[in-house]
Structures are given as structure tokens and as C-alpha cells.
């Protein structure tokens, strides 16, 4: 009754409804024009997570950690006069750029000098201008070698590589204003590279996130164009007619506009995940329009009345497509249960957009075609070909004559897949999604090889008492902790209060390198008094590593992108060793920073995405129960869609595709989409079962022939539609496209073989009089 009233309302008020939809689409277009690319990488951990809360407390106390970009070179001529001066000039130019807080390099470093008269340290730049002679440069080289504070920081241990660290202002680091600065850095680096023939490498989280943002923007346009093109070609091949190609494309493009408008209205930005929603909407939305069009053509052939056929198309196809879109939306919507901002945004916008695109299809297809001429006899497309008939006939014979073969084959595939599942590698990298031959990835490896990485690792040490940090015993413990962490090959040497105190002791004794050590008990008060009296640029070193109450201190390291699997082992090994230095009852030591938050975020997502898959299965099972009632029918409808997930997981194991946030998304999404085909098949089967006296064997045969065309068509659209992601430069997006395509293709085969085999096996237990649930016609 509801769908009959809906059909009447749409067609009787078609002009008003059309104007309303167009007006809303114009509004959504305006909103969509304001979409922005994210500049902070997206929040993975929920805001209520304890590690995330402590990370924010750390940033509030000490400032943004991932705020530096680095450029580096490798050459035997670092201290050649011209090269050194040009390197100095780059740093000097960048210091003048608004938004750059500090620049440190071999040519832009500071030295501490003792001012005995005023009992303070004076911080002076080692280089104040262009050096006139090679001897002057050599003098700086020797001076730098006598300053252990900078060893391994701006100059590699072998002396053949050097880096320049450019620290951004915290206010602009996560805004579009950082892009011009990065472009300026690259421009200066390119000029240096061209002049001297020395390769310049660029890295750091600000750059990595900018590169990812640029790729997201590029791929958004590329995927949208490819998905539209491919679906248009498939539609043309299937229908050989102009209108069934053009208008479905127009409708799903409107769905894309609405999805972008939804993104903006919810105050979200485009991330690597939300950037793939538009092409997803094209791929998922096309089957809605085709399903409604097929029903319209079918009804017109029966009655010859255009308006009546459109009315019946809405009435009969409405509920089936609605339920199918609900299960698809569930596959995305369950991602909201992760409480991860990144996945919640993706899941929420995708599920809303799927339902909105369904509504647009249900409203616009009948209205548009009501103004077009009545259908003419359709040209024979692929769907009407002898090949299609032969394929469906073969499937029918297989299901009726080879059921044992289907069951045994399925069990064998599951068993083989379980072997593959056992081999799955669970791992995630910070730069996971960048292509293997991307310059940014290659440059990151340069810094990992020469400086033990550039990804930030912070250690926060809370002494739990005011002035606890300046206690000599605590200082010795911090030094021991620094040596412990630096002993791991994944971490660089540290920068901390300890290193500042060692530098101060060296300055106190006239700069002699052998005095680069912690002050002893008698020296400590003198040196801390000198440090406290120091003023001028760069004297905030103590403030940068100690809070205002001197209760908390930080130790900064850089680390390689070793992957979450390796780092979980390292962190688990580190924790008890840290606890042996700092008694957890008296101190709180926290490993934090952007890199640690990423690792914890990866761990969190993997656990919660398992739960999301469970939720997807549970919610889809409820939908199946509402539709079909009975435990047997729930099992019959779910198993054909679970088998493809198991096979896909096995493929991941055999082909070394790691389980990570971008790939585990596949399972809940595929579960939601593949369930559509089950609904199409079973609703047609049950309609015949309830309304005819045909045998179950005949009904299954009829259902295979009648719904098989639509199922194969939809699977083809989905296979090639998701296949466009293969051309992505993001590894995770490539894997998502390949695995989703394979999963949905296997799901189609499963629903056309395993599902009807189950229905035939249960034939004797079917009591037609007890069939419950809504009477839905395919």
C-alpha cells in the first residue's frame, strides 16, 4: 500500500516533485563547491581514547609535534664553499617566510657561549653570513665537529649527508597556508639541485600529508570520470539504446553532487576515504536505475500503457531496491561503530548518500521517462544474447544436477582459503598508501638510511611532583632512558633537556667537547642558574622540553616507518625496560607523538573493524529475518555472502596483501553490497512460491533465468566499477578496488549456484502455507 501511494504521489505531482528535486540539487551543488581537502591527515583514534587524550595534553603543554619538514642532500662536497653558502642562503631565505618558526641546518645552527660577567649563556649563530673563503668554511666544519649536540641531527654520522629542518608555525601547520611554504621550499631546493647537480630530498609529515591531499584531489576527478565512462559503456553494451544510458548517468551524477553537499553540510573535509565516495555512488547507484527501468520496460510490454507501467515499476521495484540499498548502507554505516572520526565520516556520508541516490533514482527515473516517448521494442543487447541464455541454462543444469559438486567445491575453497587466512600479515605503515616509486616514499627512505627516519616519537616523563625534573637523580634516569631507546635501530638519537644540559656544561667549560656531559651535583646549580639567566633567540630550549612547573619533561626522537607489526613488538619490549628505569608507581612515562598515535590507531581500527563486520552480518541477518522469517532462510541468505569474504581473505594471505585499515574495509562493504543479489533472488523465488503452484525445481529454474540477467549485469557493473580503483596511486585504494571486485564477482557466482542449491536441498521442508514476510516481487 505504501509503495502504491508513493507511486501515485510521484506521478500525479511529477512537475512539482521534479522542480523540488532540481532546486535541492542546485542547493547541494552550491554546498558541494565548498568541499575542502583535509590538511591534518584525519583522526583515527576516537577522541575518548586515553592515548589520544594524553597526546592532546602533550601538545597543549609542548606544542605540535609533527610540525617540521626536512630537506636533505648526500655529497662529499657539503663543506665546499659555494655549496655551503647556498645551503646557508636557503635557510636564511626560509627564515624570512611568514609561517616558518625555525630553520636548523649545518649552516644555520647556534652555539652556546659563557658570559661570566652576567652569569648567563649567550646563544649565537655559528654562521652569520656568506663565508668568503674555503678556510672559513673548514673552520665552521671543525667547530661543528666539536659540538656533539648536533651529531647525527643535522649531519649524518659518516659526515656525507646533511639535512635542514624547517619548523612551521603551529597555527598554520594544519591549514592550506602551509602549501605555499612547501612550494617555496621545493622551489629553493630545485634551484640548488640544478645549480650543483646534487639530488635534494624532501620529507616530514607536513609534506607527506600535503602530497596525500594532492593525490586525493587528483584521483577524485580521475575516478569519477572513469566510473562514469565505464558504467556508460556497460549500459550501452547491455541495452543498445540512448535513453537508458544517458539518464541513469545524469541521475547518479546528481547523487555524487548530493554526496559532496552532504560532506560539506556535516562540516567534514575530503580525506583519502571520503574522496572515493563519489565514484562509489556512481557504481552503486547505477543498478538502482537499471532495476527500475527493467521493471518499467517489462510492465509496458505487458500492458502497453506508459503511465501504468511507470506506476507499477515504482510500486513493484520500490521495496526491493529499498531493501537492497538498506543492506548496502548497512555495510558502510557499521563503520560508525568504530568511533574513529576518519571511518565514521566515511561510513556516515556513504550510507546517507546511498539512500539519497536510491531516492533520486526512484523519483527521477519514472518522472523523466514519463516525459519521453513510449518505449520502442528494445534492440538485442548482451542481456538478450544467446551467450547469456547459454550461461544461465548452464547454471540451471549445474544447480539441479551437480549440487554435491557445488557443496564439495565450496568446502574445498573454504579449506584452501583458511590456509591463506592463516598467512595474512597484519601491518600498517604511515606512508602505506603512497606508491612504491613515489618520490616522497623514496625520499623518506633516504632519511631513514642516513638519519634513522623523520617521523616524530615523543616521550613524556611526568615526575608527579613540582620541580621533579631538575632533580639530579631524575636527570640521570632520563639519560639512561634516552640511551635505551636510541639503542634500537628504529630510533634516532634524542633531543631533550638532557642534551641541552650537556651542551650547557660544554659551554660552561669553554666549549671543550670532552665536557659534553651532564653536570655533577656541584656544577648543576651553577649551570642551571646560567641557563635561567640566558636570553635571546633560541633560549627557549629549556621551555621547549620542560613544563612551567618543572614536573614534566619531554624527550624527542625521530623514527623510521617500520610498520605497526614491527613497532608493536618493539614497544611491547620497551615498556618493561622503561618501567625498570622509572618506577610506574612514582613516575608516568608515556610514549606518544603522531607516529605512536598512528600505530595505536591502526591497532584500534583492526580490532573495531572486526566488530563492524560482525555488526554488518548481524544487522543484515535482521533485515533477512524481517523479509523472509525463519532461521533456515537467514542461514540460506547469509552463507552465500560469507563464503566470498572467506575466499577473499584467503587470497590476501596467499598474495601477501596485508590486513590494514584500508583493506579490512572490504569485508563489511562487500557484505552489504553482495546481499543485494541475495535479496533479488530470494524475493523472486518466494513470490513465485507464494503465488503459483509450480514445483520448487521449476521456480528455481525460472528465478535463475529471470533474475540471473540482472544479477550478472549488476555484478559486471560493480566489478568494472570498483576495478577503476586499480589505477589509483594509493596502495590501499588499489587493494580495495581489486579485492572488492573479486569479492563481488565471487558473490555473484555464489548467489547463482550455492544459493539455489540450498533452496533445492531444503525443498522437502518447505510449507508454502507458512511462508511469512512481505510479498515482494522482483
N, C-alpha and C positions, 0 to 999 in steps of 0.2 A: 504493500500500500504506500509506504514512504517513497519508494522509487517511482511509483506511478505518479504521485503528486509532484515529485521533483521534476519528472519529465514534462508534465503539463505546465508547470510554472516556467521552466526554461523556454519552452517553445511558444507559449502564449505571450510571454513578455520578452521575446528574444531581442528586440531592438533596445529596450531599456537595459536588459542584462548585458548586452554587448557594449553599450555606451559605458556602463558602470565598470566593466572589466577593463576597457580601454583607458578610462580615467584612472583607475587604480594602477594600471600598468605604467602610465605616464608618471604617476607619483613615485612608483617603485624605481623607474628609470632614473628619476632625479636623485633619489636616495642612493642608487647603485653607483652613480657618477662620483660619489664622495668616498668610495671604498679606498682604504689605505693599506699598504703593506706593513706588517709588524716590524719593529726595529729591536725588539728585546728577545727574540727567539721563542717566545711563548712560555707560559708557566706550566710545567708538567706536574710537579707535586701540588697537592691541594694546599690551600692557604692555612688549613688547620693542622697540617703535618708538623711534628715537633722539629724536625730538621729544617724545614722551610722557615718556621717561626724564628729559630735561633740564627739562621742565615740572615734574615731581615734585621734582627737585633745587632748582628755583627756589622752589617752595612750601615746601620744607624750610628753605630759607635765609631767605625773607622772609615766609612765611605765605600763607594762602589769598588768591587774587587776587579771585575773584568773590564777595566777602562783603558787598557793600553794596547796600542798597535805597535808591531815591531817591523823594522826593515833590516835586512842583513846582507852581507857580502862575504865571499870567501876569496882571498887573494894573498899572495906573498908580498903584495905592494901596498898593504893597508897604510903603512907609515911612509910611503912615498909622498913627497911634499905636495904635489898637485892633488893627488887623490885625498890626502888627509885634509887639505884646505877645503876642497869641495865638499867633503863629508861634514866638515865643521859648518860650512855655509848652509847646507841643507838643514842642519839642526838649528842654526841661527834664524833662518827664514821661517821655520815651523814655529819657533817660539813666539814669533810675532803674530801668528794666526789666531784670530779670536776663537775660543773654544778649546785651545791647546793649553793644558795646565803646566806640563813639564816635558822636557826633552833630555834624555840621557844617552850619551854615546862615548866612544873613546876620545872624541874631540869636544865633547860637551859634558865634562864631569867636574866635580868640585873637590877641593882639598880642605882639610881642617888645619888651621894654624893656631898656635897657642899665643894668646895675648896676656903676658904676665902682669902687665900694669893694671888691666881691668879684670883680671881673673875670669877670662872667658875664651871661648874658641871663636875664631873668625873663619867663616866659610867663604872661600874664594874659588872662582872658576880656574881650572887648570890652564885653559886656553881662553884668551880674551879677544883674539882677533886672528886674522890670517898670519901664518908663520912665514917669515921671509926666506928662511934657508932650510936646507935638509938637516943641518946640525940642530936647529931649533926643534924640528920635528923629532929627531932622535933623542933629544933631551926630554921631550914630553913622553916618548916611549919608555925611556928609562925610569922616569918619575912614576908613570902609570904602573910599571912592573913592581915598584916599591910600595904600592897601595893594594894590599890583599883584599880590601873591601870590594874592589871591582873585579877580582879574579873570577872568571867563569860567568860573570854577569854581563859585561859589555864586550869582553874579549874571551874567545874560547881558550881552553886550557893549552891547546897547541899553538895559539897565537896566530892562526891563519884565518880565523873567521871573527867577524865583529857584527854587533847589532846596535840599532838605535831604537830606543823605546820612547814612543810618543804617548803621553798620558792625556786623555780627553777630560774636559770638564764634566763632572757628574751630571750637570743639568742638561747636557746635550747628547750624552752617550747613547741614550735610547730614543733618540728623535731623528727625524730626517736631516737635521742640521749637521750630523756627523758625516754625511755623504760628501759634501763639498770639501771637507777637510781630508777625507780619504783620497779623493780625486787629486787634491793638491799634493799629497804625499806621493801618490803614484806618478804624477807629472814630474816632480823633482827627481824621483828615483829613475824614471825613464831617461831624463836628460843626463843624469850621472852615468847610467848604463851605456848610453850611446856615446858619450864623450870618452869613457875609459875602457869600454869593452868588457866590463865586469858585470856579471849577472846579479841583479838586485832581487832579493826575495822578500815577500810581504806576508805577514801573518798576524795572529791575535784575534780574540773573539769579536771585537768590533768589526774587523774586516770580514771574518768568516760569516757573521750574521748578515752583513751587507751583501755579500756575494750570494748567499742563500736567498735573500729577499729579491735580488735582481733576477735570479733564476726562476723564482716563483712567479714574478710578473711576466717574464718571457713565456714560461710554459703554460700559464693560464690562457694566453691568447692562442698559443700553438695547439693545445689540447682541445680547446673549444672549437677551433676551426676544423681540426682533424675529425673530431667526433661528429660534427655536423656533416662533413663531407662523406664520411664512411657510412653513416646511417642513411644519408640520401641515396648513395649508390645501392645499398642493400634494399631500400624501399623500392627503388626503380627496378631492380632485378626481380623483386617479388611481385610487383603489381603492374609494371609496364604502363603506368598511367601518370599524368602530370599532377592532378589534384591530390591524390593520396601521398605524394612525395612532398610537395611544397607546403601544404597547410600543416601537416604534423610537425615539420621542421620549424615553421613560424611559431607554433604553439609551444614547443619545448624551448625555443629561444626566449619566449616570454617567461617560461619557468626559470630560465637562467637569470633573467633580469630580476625576477622576484626573489631568487635566492640571494643575489648580491644586495638587493634592497633590504632583505631580512638581516643580513650580516651587519649592515650599517645601522639599521634601526635598533639592533641589540647591542650597539656600541662595541662590536668586535672588529678586529683587523684581520687582514688576509694573512694566513700562515701557510706553511708548506702543506697542511692538511685541508684547511678551508679553501685553498686555491684550487683543489681538484673537485670541489663540489659542482661547479658549472658543467664540466664535461660529464660528470656522473649523472646530473639531471637530464642531460640530452639522452644518454644511453638508457637510463631507467625510465624516462618519460615517454620515449617513442612507443614501446609496447602498449601503453595505455591508449594512445590514439589509434593504433592499428587494431587493437582488440575491439574498440567501439566501431571503427569503420567496417571491420569484417562483419560485425553483427548487423550493421546498417545495410550493407550490400546483401547479406543473406536474407534479411527480412523483406527487403524491397523485391528480391526475386520471388518471394512467396506471395506478397500482397499487391505489388505494383503501385503502392501509394507512398510517395516520398515522405510526407509528414508522419504518417502512421509508422513507417519503417524507422524513422528517427526517434519517435516516441518509444517504440519497442526496444530500440538499441540502448537508449538511456535506461529504460526500466530493467532490461534483462542483463545488460553488461555492467550496469552501475555497481551492483552489490559485489559482483565477482572481482571487478577491478579495484573496488574499495578495499575489500579484504586483502587482496594481493598487495596493495600499496601499504596497508597497515602492517603486514608481516615484514615488508621491505623496510619500512620506517622503524620497526622494532629493532631490526638488525643494526641500524645506525643509532637509534635512540638509547639503547642499553649502554652506549659509551658514556652517557651522562652519569651512570652509576660509579664510574671510576673516580669521580670528584676531581679529576685533573682538568684544569682550566682549558688546556690545549684540546683534549679529547671531548670535553663537554661541549665546547663551542662547535667543534666539528659535528658531533653527533646530533646536537640540538638543531643547528641550522640545516643540516642534511635532512633530518626527519621532517621538519616543518616544510622544507622545500619540496620534498617528495609528495607530501599530501597536497600542497598548493598546486603542484604541477598536475596531479591527478584531477583536482577540481577544475583547473583550466581546460584540461582535455575533455572532461565530461560536459563542460558548459560550451566550449568553443567549437568542438567538432560538430555537434548537431546544429548549432546556430549557423556556422559558416556554410555547411553543406545544405542547409535549408534554403540558402540564397543561390546556390549553384544549381545547374541543370540536373535533372534526374539522372541517375547512373545509367550508363550505357553498358552493354554486355562487355565484361572485362576481357582484356586480352590475356592470353595464357601466359602467366609468368612462371617462375620457378615453383610456386606453391601448387600450380595446376599441372606440372610437368609429369611425364611418365616416370622420370627418375624418382620424384617424390613419392609417387604411388608405389613404386617398387620398393623403396626404402621402408615405407610404412607397412606394406604387405610382409616384408621380411621380418620386421619387428613383431608383427602379429603372429607369424608362424613360430618364431623363436620363443615367444611368451607361452604359447599353447603347447609346443612340443618339446621344449628344452628347458623346462623350469629347473630341473635338478642341476643342469649345466650352469644356469644363471646363479643359483644359490652357491654351488661349489666354487664357481669363478669368483663370486663376490667374497666368499670366505678366504680364498687363496690371496686375493688382492689385499684384503684386510690384514692377513697374516704377514705378507711381504711388507706392507706399509708399516706395520708395528715394528719391524726390524729397522726401517728407515727412521721412524719416530724416536727410537732409542738412540739414534746417532745425531739427533738435532742438537745444534750448538746454540746455546742461549747467550747472546752477546750484543752489545750496542756500543757505538763509538760516537764521540761528539761530532765528528765530521762524516758520520755514517753515510749520509745521503749524497755527498758530493761525488762526482765521477772520479774514477781511479786516475785518470790522466788530466784532471783539472789542475791548473797552475796553483791554486790555493792549497790543494792537498799536497802537491809536490813541494811547495814552499814550506808547509808545516813539517814535512819530513826533514827538510834542511835544518830547521831549528831544533828538531828532536835529535838529529845526529850530532849537532855541534853545541847545543846549549841545554840538552835534556828537556826540550819542549818549551811551549809558551802558554800552556793552559794553566790558569791560576789554581793553586791549592793554598788554602789558608788554615792555620792552626790557631785557635783561640784558647788562651790559657787563663782561666778565672781562679785567682788565689783565694777568693771568698773572704778577703779582708782588705780594708783600705791600706794603701801603701805596701801591699804584699809583694808587688812586683820588684820593688827596689831592695828587697832582702837578698843578701849575697847567696844564701843557700838556694833560694828560688832561681836566681840568675844562673847558678851552676846547673840546676836541673834543666832549665830551658836550653842551655848549651848542649847538654847530653842528649836532649830530645832532638835538637837540630842535627846532631851528628848521626843519630839513629835513622832519621827519615832520609837524610842525604845519602846514606849508605845504600839505599835502594836505587837501582838504575833507572827507575821510572821518574825520579825526582831530581831537580836541580839543587844546587847549594842554596842556602837560605839567605833572606834579608830580614833583619829583625832588630830589636833593641840590643841584642847580644852583639851583633855586628857593629852597631853604632857605638856601643861601649868600647869594643875592641879598637875601633877607628879612633875614638877619643883618647884611649890610652896611648896609642901610637903617636897622636898629635901632642899629647902631654909631654912625651919624651922626645920631642923634636922631629918626629916623623920617621924614626928608625923602624924598619919593617919587623925586626925581632920583637918589638913591643906591641905588635898587633895581637893583643890578648885581653882577657878580662882583667879589670883592676882587682888587686887583692884587697883585703879588709882595710888597710891603712890608706890606700890610694882612692878607694871608692868615693869617699865623701868629697875629696878634692875634685875629682874628675866630674862627679855629678854636679858639684857647685859650679864648675866651669861651664858645663853643658847648660845648666839652668840660666846662666847669665848671657848666653850666646844669643845674638840677634842677627837678622839679615836673611836674605833669600836662602832657603834650604835648611834653616834651623828648625824646621818643624819636624825633623826626623823623629825625635822622641815622641812628639804628639801623635805622629802617624802610627806609632807602634805601642803606645800606652794610653789607656783612657784617662780621663781627667782626675779620677780618684786613685790612679796607680794601682788599681785592683786587677785589671785585666790587661793582658798584653797579647800581641799577635805575632806570628811567625809566618812569613810569606815564602812560598816555594813556587816554582813552575814545574809542570809535569807533562809527560808525553801522553798522547791519546792511545793508551794501551788497551782500551776496551773494557766494558763493565765486568766481563767474566774474570779477566786477569786482575782488575783493580779490586774486585770483591775479595779475592784471595789475599791480595796484598794488605788491604785494610783490615781484614779479619786477623791477619798475622800481626799487624802493627798494634792493634788495640791492647792486647795483654802486655806487650812490651812497653807501651806508653804508660799503662797503669802501674807497671813496676817502677817507673820513674816518678810519676805523680800519683800519689795515693788517691783513688777516687773519692774517698771519704773526706779528704781535705781540699782537693782541687777538682775543678771541672775542665777537662781538656776536650775540645770539640774540633774535629776535622771538618772544615766547611769550605765555602767558596763555590763558584759557578761549576767547576768540574765535579766536585763531590755531589752537588745538588743534581747534576745531570745523571750521575751513576745511581744515586738513590731514586731519582725519578724513573730511570729505566727499570730498576728492580720493582718499584711500586706499580708501574704500568703492567709489567708482565704478570704480576700476581692478580691485579684487579681486572685485567682483560680476560683472564681465565673465568673470573666471576661474571664478567659481562657476557661471555659466551654461554655460561650456564643460565643467566637471566634470559638471554635470547631464546634458548631452547625451551625454557620454562614458559615464557610468555607466548611463544608460537604454539606450544602444546595447548595452552589455554584457548587460543584462537581456534585451533583444530577441534578441541572438545566442544566449543560453542557451535561450530559448524556441523560437526559430524557425530558427536556424542559417542561414548563408549571407549574403553581403554584400548581395545584392539585397533580401532580406527586411528587413534592417536599414534600408536606404535607403527602402523602401516604408513602413516603420513610422514613421520619423523625419520624413520630408519633410512629411506632412500636419500634423504638430505644429509644425514650424518656420515654415511659411507663416503661421499666425495670429500668431506672435511678430513677424514682419516687418511684417504689416499693422498690428498694434497700435503698433509703433514709428513707423510712418508716420503713424498717427492722432495720436500725441503731437506729432510735428513740425508737422502741419497745424493743430492746435488749440492750439499754444503751451504744451503741458504739459511742463515741464522734466524732464530726466533728473536725478534726485537719488536719494539712498539709499532713500526710501520708494517711489519709482516703479520703480526698476530691480529691486526685489524681485519684481515681477510676472513677469518672464520665466522665472526658474528655477522658481518656484512653479507657473506655468501649464504649463510643460513637463512637470513631474511629474504634475499632475492630468490634463491632456489626454491623456497617454499611456495612461491607464486605458482610455479609449474605444477606442483602437487595439488594446489587448490583448483587450478584449471581442470586437471584430470579427474580428481575425485568428485568435484561438483557436477561435472557432466555425467560421470558414471552413476552417481546417486540419483540424479534427475531421471535418468532412464530406468533405473532400478525401481523408483517410486511410481513412475507414470506409464510404464509399459509392462508387457508380460513376456518380454524377450528373456531368454536364458542369460545367466551371468556371463557365460562364454561369449555369446553374441554381443552383449553390451560392452564387454571389454574390447572386443574387436572393433566395434563401431567407435568407441571412445578413442582408441589408438588412431584410427583413420581420421576422425573429425578434429580431435584436439592436437594430434601429433603434428599437423601442419603448423598450427600456431606456436606450439612448444618449440619446434625446430627453428621456426622463424625468429622467435624471441631469443632463443639461445644463440642464434647466429648474430643477431644484433648485439647481444651482450658480449659475446666472445670477441668480436671485432671492435666493439665499442670500448671495452676495457683494454683490448690489445693496443690501443693507441698510446697507452702509458709506457709501452716498451721503448718508445723513442725519448723518454724522459732522461735528463742528465742526472737525476737523483736516483741512487741505487735502490732506496726504499720504495720509491714510486714505480720503478721498473718492476721490482719483485711483486708489488701489489697488483699491477696490471697483468703480469704473466700468470701469477697464481690464481687470481680471481677468474681469469679467462678459462684456465684449465679446470678449476673447481666447478664453474657453472656449466661447462661443456660436459663434464662427468656427471653433474647433477641432472642434466637433461637426459643423458643416456640411462641413468639410474631410474629416473621417473618414467621412462618409456619401456623399461624392461623389468626392473626389480619391483616397482610399484604394481603394475598389472599382474605380475607373477604372484605377489602376495594376495591380491584380490581374488585370483582364481583358486589359490590354495585355501582361502577362507570361504569358498563358495558354499560348502555344505552347511556352514554355521550361520549363514545369513537368513534372518527372518525379515522379509520385506515389510511386514505389518508393524514391526517395532522400530523401523527407521525413523530417527528423530532429527531435529535440526531444521533450519530454514530451507525452503525449497528454492535452491539456486540453480539457474540454468546457465550452462556455458555459453 
